[in-house]
């Protein structure tokens, strides 16, 4: 969730000369006034993974973007199931 603390960091970055600020989140769990806060903030984008469906949230907040991690997650599960190295993914699979 984007909290007041995140907005403090955002404003510090902007006052330090940043021209664009992106928020990168693992899981986009947006509750309460989160979407209106994001819409009203000067974030360039809020990027989340698709571990939680975001289509409905994206309709109300165009700043939300997602990264599809389904293939890498499936490969990690396959490797774990077959007793193969998961750490291989960190250096051999492009995002």
Secondary structure as UniProt FT lines:
FT   HELIX           4..15
FT   TURN            16..17
FT   STRAND          22..24
FT   TURN            32..33
FT   HELIX           34..40
FT   STRAND          45..49
FT   TURN            50..51
FT   HELIX           55..60
FT   TURN            62..63
FT   STRAND          64..67
FT   HELIX           70..81
FT   TURN            82..83
FT   HELIX           88..92
//
